[in-house]
């Protein structure tokens, strides 16, 4: 199913009504642990929201209604240039206490910061990052990292900005969030729900495609949507700083989210029905 909206307010209402008739599914595991609840699930939900060139964050805070101030604070943590794990803001997420049990020796098996800034995300035996302090935002010209990929070093969010600023019409502006280490059973733990962010500019509008393998309508959808909008606005701003001539007139276009599984736990369903936007 595909939905096109003028606001996230409208989108939430439609998705909530669609979920009322969704079939029940119980998966074997959830976040790497045995699943003990049924979920309502909608498959292959494509949702496009026209951003209409709006760059006012207060507008999107009112429209999307993420968990604030957590979403804003966590976004700054994500784009801060360091592959933090666990970081600090997870503690202030409304379900942070539940998330804590997924840490091993104080760390999660992945974070968005590690996926957005993977160049030095690996650590030495004593727990230190490969990079020296201060080298996280700007990397040395001679790259000392091992080649993680088949033939090349990992890129990161900084590389995405460089590419977009230099080539606004590119079709290659993608940053992956789901990594090869997430494939199959691997470590048996949590897997990244978000697959990637892609930005494409056409007709003076910057559009973001945001596919997710899985999204919880009650606990994650608002935050995921808001953080994606913030990422698009952040990227546009950074590109203007680096190539004002090409980016001065570019405005936010749309956010297209594809969710292979959009679901809600039965235990959260009653709460979701009573939730006012």
N, C-alpha and C positions, 0 to 999 in steps of 0.2 A: 504494500500500500504506500502511496505517496501523498503527502500533505504539503500545501503551500500556504504560508501565513504572512500577515503583516505585523504580527507581534508574538512574543513568547507567551503573553497572557492568553491569547486566543489558542495557541498551540497546546498549552497545558490543559485547558478545558476540553479540547477535542481528544487528546490522548487519554485523559482520565475517563471520558465517556466510552472510548473504544475499549479500554481495559476492563470495563464492567462486563463485557461479553467475551473476554479472552478465555481460552481453554486453560486448564490447570496442568502444570508440568512439575515433576520432581526430578531434578538432576542427581547424579551420583555424589557429586561434590560441589561445594560452593567455597570459593577462595581457598582451595586446597584442603578443606576439611569436609568431613561427611555432612551432607545436607540433611537437615532434620525438619524442613518445612516445605510445603508445596508453594509454588508460585503461579501467578497468572502471567501469561506470556503472549506478546504479539511478535510475530516474526517479520523480518525485513521491512522495518519502518523507515521510510525516507521522509525527512522533515526539512523543509526549506523555509527560512525566515528572511524576509526582505529587510535589510538593515537601513535602507533609505538614506545612506550617507551620514547617519547620526554618529557622532563621536563623543557625545556627552555621557560620561560614565554614570552620572546620576540617573539619566534616562534608562540605561540598561539595568541599573540596580533596581529601579522601580518595576521595570517590565519583567525581568527574569526572576527576581526575588531569590537570589542565592542565599546561602548561609553567610551573613555578614556579622562582624567584619572579617570572619575567617577567610572567605573567598578572596578578598582583596589582599590580605596579608600573605596568603599562600601563593597567590599569583606572583607577588614580588619575590618570594622565595624561589619560585620556579625559574624566573628570568634573571636571577641574581648572578649567574655565571659560575656557580659552584655545584659540583655533583653531590649535593648533600644527601646523606643517609644516616639517620632518619630525618634530619632537619628538626625544626621546632614547631611548625604550625600544625602538624598532625595532632598534637595534643589538644588543640583548641577546636578541632572539627567536632560537631555534635556527637558523632559516633567514635570519637577518638579512643575512648576507653575500650570499646570492642576491638578497634584496630590494633591496640597494643599487644594483644595475644598473638599476633602474627609476626612479632619481632623475634629474631634469634640473636642472642648476645647483643641485644640493644639495637639491631639493625633490621630493616625490612629487606626482603629479597630483591626488591626494586623500588625506586622512587621516580617520580617525574623528573626531578633534578638530575638524576643519573642518566636518564634517557635523553634529556635535552642537552646535557653537557657531558657526553660520554668519553671525551678525550682522556681524562684523568680519573675516571670513575673507579677504575680498579685500584686496589690497595696493596701495599707491600705486606709482608708477614707480620710486621709490627703495627699494622693498621693505618699507616700514613699513606696519603695520596702520593702518586708518582710525581705530581708537580710540587714545586716549592711554593710556599705561600706567596701570593701576589702574581703567580703565573696562570691563574685560572681563567681570567678574562681575555688575556692576550698571550698567545702561545709563542714560544721561541721559534725563530726562523728555521733552525735545524731541529726537526721533530725527533725527540728521543724515544717516542713510544713504540712498542711492538706493533706490528700490523695485525689488528684484530680481524679485519676483513680478509677476503680471499686475496685481494691484490692491493688494497689501499688502506690508509688509516681512516678511522671514523671521522665524519664531519659532525658539526653540532649547530646549535641555534645561531651562533655567530656566522657560520658559513652560509646558512639560509638567508640571513640578512644581507650578507655581501652579494650573494647571487641575485636576489630580488632587486637590490638597489642598482646593481649594474645592468641587469637584464629584466626590466619590468614585464615584458611579454613572455617570459620563459614558461615552459610547461614542466620544468624540472624542480620547482620549489616545493619539495616534500621533505618533512623531517619525520623519520619513523619513531614510533613509541613502543611498538611490539617488536621485540628483537628475536633473533634466532634462538637464543637461550630459552625463550618462552615456548618453543615448539614441542608438541607432544607432552609426555609426562615429565620430562626433564627432572627438576628437583622435587616435583610433586606438590609444590607450593602455589602461592598466588600467581596469577598471570595478569599482565597489563590488559585492561579492558579497552583502552583507546589504541587504535592501530597506527594512526598517523595524523598529521596536519598537512594539508596541501593548500597553497595559495596560488590563485591565478588571476591576473589582471586583464580585463577586457573592457573597452569602452569607457575608460576612466574609473572603473569600479574594481575594487579588490574583493574577490570572493574566496571563502574558505570552504573546503570539503573536509569533513571530519567523520571518518568511519569508526564505529565501535563494534566490537564483537558482542558486547554485552553492556546493558545499562539498566540500572535500577531506577524506576520512575520516582519512587519515594525518596531514596537516599542520595542519589547521584545526579539525576538528570538536570536539575536547575544549576547545580554547581558546574557540571560539565559544559553546559551551554554557555554560561556566563564566562567561564575561564577561556573558552574558545573565542568568544567575542573579544575579550580583553587581549588575547594573544594576537588576533587580527589587528586590532587598533594599535597595539604595541609595535607590531611589525611595520605597519604603515608609518608610524612616527619615526622609527629607526631608519627606514628607507628615505624619508624626507630629509633627515639629518645628513645622509651620505650622498644623496643625489636629488637635491631640491628641484632641479630643472625638470627631471622626468617625473617626480612624484608629487609636485606641488598641488596639482589638481586632482590627484587620485583620492577617492573617497570609499568608505566601506560599502560593499555591494550586498552580499548575502552570506548566510551561514547555512550550509547543507549538511545535515547529520544523517548518516545511515547507521541504523542500529539493527544488527542481525537478530538480537534478542532484546526486546524492551520488556521488562518484567517488574513484578512487585510481589513481595512475600504476602501470603494470606494474612499473616499477623499484622502487616502494615496496611492492608487494604482498607480496613475500617477507618484508620487514621487518615489515609489519603482521601477518602471520600468526604471527610469532614474538613479537609484543609482548604482554607480560603486563600485565593490568590491576592 
